[in-house]
Structure formats: structure tokens, C-alpha cells
């Protein structure tokens, strides 16, 4: 039985697989919930990030929530380190916070703001600002953290966030999502506004990976936990198509060892009704959450797909997904 937590724009929902369908339980109703994170060491501990309201935490699987009193309100990204349990929150304007007591207290990691590239950080729809779009603590080394600035670069820390290396060679500057392989040390992956990239040295340097795709505005990324050479991205022709209300002109792609990117279409509608905003790879399965609230699942690593039946109040959007089993 799989359980996912979803950021739905108007709150947090739990999606639980039962008897061939997914039960939807609305757990938190708050405006502008755009990100969600689960503690890998305790799947009942869930964090919600609000674009204008800070961070909420539940320690009972979403039954009760408390305000974690983050110093900055505009939360755009959340992560819990699998290596040491540290909780990270990224905000707009770009700033990064760390908590070592599950969100009770926070410390600003303002060394990020001392990078030489900071004056160039600009989010195109609001060019007077930028935000921390994604946070990816290494599951293998507690002190290694990757952070993506939209739009500004992919930054790396090797001392728990105290100091930072500026944009990493070979990576996309318009970072949308990041992932680490849970078992293969040093392997990391990026989906960005101009394409995708991967690293085999813990995020120090990156290799572009764009062959075989005719769409380079990549958004979500996921990696097969059993094979570091098999990973997935969602991609569109550009931001207006991806985030608009019409045809997103999007595909889900898979890349495997020795192969270029391949579009995955078996059973998926053409065109897709909305951009795949979230991808989750479990052992042998791939789950896609779409901007319009649809959930699609593949049991054979993307070869064939079926739309998931949702029982309960359907989510208006699926902005982010986090697996309860880490």
C-alpha cells in the first residue's frame, strides 16, 4: 500500500492506495500551499510550505498541524535530510533556513546570500525578486546540500549550509527540481528551464543530458531507486505552455543507460490535459501528478499507464508529491 502527501494549492491531501483506487483525505486547508516534505525517519511527520504563511508541521500523519514560526513567510521549498533529520525551508526573496529540532526553532543560512552571483538572481515573472525553488540534502553525507535558485543557479554546500559554492559547472541556472539517488553515492539529477543534467561527484560538476528530447523546459525529476541510470523528467516546449490553461505540449521522458531520452506515451492521453508537476519513482513504479489534479500511474517503469481512480474530494491541483515511505 502506497501513501503520498500532496500539496494541492489550497492545502495538503493524503493519497492512499487501497484496493485498486486512491483514497483522498484532506488534511490541511490553507491558502497557497505549494510544497510538502515528509521526514524519511518518521513518515507521520509532515511539513507544508505556504507561499504567504510560513511552515506548518504535523506529527500524526496530518491530523493536527502547528505553525513552525519560520522567520520569513514566503515558503517555496521544503526538505528533510535523510542523513541527519535537519529540516530546510527556502523562501522568496531567496533565503534558506535550517531547523535541527523539527521546526521548533530556525537558523538562517545567510552564507547563501554572500555568493557573487546573487545580484543577478531574477525570477522572470517578478524580476525584482527570486526564490529558493528546490532544496536537496544528500542522503549519504549530512553536510552536503544542493539548492536551486529560480532563476539564479544551482548552489552547493559541503558544510551543512554555512558556506556555499556558486553555480555549478554544467548545471542549468533555471533550477526547477533536484533529486539524489538514494543508494548510489554521488549521483544527483536536475530538471531546469533549459534542459536536464546529472552529477556523479556529489553535485560538484554536472553533465547536460538533453539528447532525444524535443522539449527542453523540464520541470519534475525522479530517479529509479533500483537503478541510478534510469531517471525521468517532465518537459514542455516553454513556460507559457507548461503553466497555461491550454495544451501544455508536455511529455514524460525516461532515460536509461546507453539510451537517449524516450517519451513515455503508452496509455497517456495525447495531448496531456495538464503539465506533470510531480513525479515519484518507487520500486518498479512511476507516479505522475498533474497540474489539474489528475494522478497517473505506471507499474512497468513508464511503458504503460493508467489514470488512478480517486475516491473522496478530488484535488484541484497536484503541485508536489512526497512519498510517506521516503
C-alpha positions, 0 to 999 in steps of 0.5 A: 500500500502506497501513501503520498502527501500532496500539496494541492494549492489550497492545502495538503491531501493524503493519497492512499492506495487501497484496493485498486483506487486512491483514497483522498483525505484532506488534511490541511486547508490553507491558502497557497500551499505549494510544497510538502516534505515528509521526514524519511525517519518518521513518515507521520511527520509532515511539513507544508510550505505556504507561499504567504504563511510560513511552515506548518508541521504535523506529527500524526500523519496530518491530523493536527498541524502547528505553525513552525514560526519560520522567520520569513513567510514566503515558503517555496521549498521544503526538505528533510535530510535523510542523513541527519533529520535537519529540516530546510525551508527556502523562501522568496526573496531567496533565503534558506533556513535550517531547523535541527529540532523539527521546526521548533526553532530556525537558523538562517543560512545567510552564507547563501546570500554572500555568493557573487552571483546573487545580484543577478538572481531574477525570477522572470515573472517578478524580476525584482525578486527570486526564490529558493525553488528546490532544496536537496540534502544528500542522503549519504553525507549530512553536510552536503546540500544542493539548492536551486535558485529560480532563476539564479543557479544551482548552489552547493554546500559541503558544510551543512549550509554555512558556506556555499559554492556558486553555480555549478559547472554544467548545471542549468541556472533555471533550477526547477527540481533536484533529486539524489539517488538514494543508494548510489553515492554521488549521483544527483539529477536536475530538471531546469528551464533549459534542459536536464543534467546529472552529477556523479561527484556529489553535485560538484560538476554536472553533465547536460543530458538533453539528447532525444528530447524535443522539449527542453523546459523540464520541470519534475525529476525522479530517479529509479531507486533500483537503478541510478541510470534510469531517471525521468523528467517532465518537459514542455516546449516553454513556460507559457505552455507548461503553466497555461490553461491550454495544451501544455505540449508536455511529455514524460521522458525516461532515460536509461543507460546507453539510451537517449531520452524516450517519451513515455506515451503508452496509455497517456492521453495525447495531448496531456490535459495538464503539465506533470508537476510531480513525479515519484519513482518507487520500486518498479513504479512511476507516479505522475501528478498533474497540474489539474489534479489528475494522478497517473500511474505506471507499474512497468517503469513508464511503458504503460499507464493508467489514470488512478481512480480517486475516491473522496474530494478530488484535488484541484491541483497536484503541485508536489508529491512526497512519498510517506515511505521516503 
